[in-house]
Amino acid sequence: MSDLVKLAEVEVMRREVLELCYASAPLGCSKQVLEVSIRKMGIDTADLDKQLYYMVEKSLLKVEHAGNPRLGIHRDVYSITAVGMDYLDGNGAEIPGMGG
C-alpha cells in the first residue's frame, strides 16, 4: 500500500473515532466498539491502539480504564475532550496529523 493511501486511511480512522466519541459524549466508547466500527468501514484496525494513543497525547481524547477485576472485565473507554469537540466543530486550531 502506498504511503499516501496509508496516511489517508489513518486520517479517516482518526476522524471516525472522534465522531463516534462525540456522538457518545459524555459517556465515551470502549475500544471494542471503536474497533468494530472502524472495521465495518473496511479499514484495517491493526494500528488502532497507536492512533488512540496519538489522539490522547494530542488531547483530543481522554481514556478511562474501567472494569471489575473480580469478574475479569477490563475496558478502556475513550471520551472526546473539549479540544476534540472544537476540532470537529472547526473552531480549534489546525492539528498536524489530523488532516483537513
C-alpha positions in Angstrom: 0.0 0.0 0.0 1.4 3.4 -0.9 2.3 5.8 1.9 -0.3 8.3 0.7 -3.1 5.8 0.8 -2.0 4.7 4.3 -1.9 8.3 5.5 -5.4 8.9 4.2 -6.7 5.8 5.9 -5.1 6.8 9.2 -6.7 10.3 8.9 -10.1 8.7 8.2 -9.7 6.4 11.1 -8.8 9.2 13.5 -11.8 11.4 12.4 -14.2 8.5 12.7 -13.0 7.7 16.2 -13.5 11.4 17.1 -17.0 11.4 15.6 -18.0 8.2 17.4 -16.8 9.6 20.7 -18.6 12.9 20.1 -21.8 11.0 19.4 -21.5 9.1 22.6 -20.4 12.0 24.8 -20.2 12.3 27.7 -20.0 8.5 28.3 -17.5 7.6 25.6 -16.8 4.5 23.6 -15.0 1.3 24.6 -12.1 0.3 22.4 -14.1 -2.7 21.3 -16.9 -0.6 19.9 -14.4 1.7 18.1 -12.7 -1.3 16.6 -15.9 -2.9 15.3 -17.0 0.4 13.8 -13.7 1.1 12.1 -13.6 -2.5 10.7 -17.1 -2.1 9.3 -15.7 0.9 7.3 -13.3 -1.5 5.6 -10.2 0.0 7.4 -7.6 -2.3 8.9 -7.6 -1.9 12.7 -4.1 -3.1 13.3 -2.9 0.4 14.1 -5.9 1.4 16.3 -4.0 1.3 19.6 -1.3 3.6 18.1 -4.0 6.0 16.8 -5.8 6.1 20.1 -2.6 6.8 21.9 -1.8 9.6 19.4 -5.2 11.2 19.9 -4.9 11.0 23.7 -1.5 12.6 23.6 -2.9 15.4 21.3 -5.6 16.0 24.0 -8.4 15.1 21.5 -9.5 12.2 23.6 -9.1 11.0 27.2 -9.0 7.4 28.3 -10.5 5.9 31.4 -9.6 2.3 32.5 -12.7 0.6 33.8 -13.7 -2.8 34.8 -14.1 -5.4 37.5 -11.0 -7.4 38.4 -13.1 -10.0 40.3 -15.1 -10.7 37.2 -12.2 -10.4 34.8 -13.7 -7.4 33.0 -11.3 -4.7 31.7 -12.3 -1.9 29.4 -10.6 1.2 28.1 -13.3 3.9 27.5 -12.3 6.8 25.3 -14.2 10.1 25.6 -13.8 13.2 23.5 -12.3 16.3 25.1 -13.2 20.0 24.6 -10.2 20.2 22.2 -11.6 17.3 20.2 -15.0 18.9 20.1 -13.6 22.2 18.9 -11.6 20.4 16.2 -14.7 18.7 14.9 -16.7 21.9 15.0 -14.0 23.7 13.1 -13.4 26.1 16.0 -10.0 25.0 17.1 -6.5 25.4 15.7 -5.4 23.1 12.9 -3.8 20.0 14.4 -0.9 18.4 12.5 -1.6 14.8 11.7 -5.4 15.2 11.7 -5.9 16.1 8.1 -8.3 18.7 6.8 
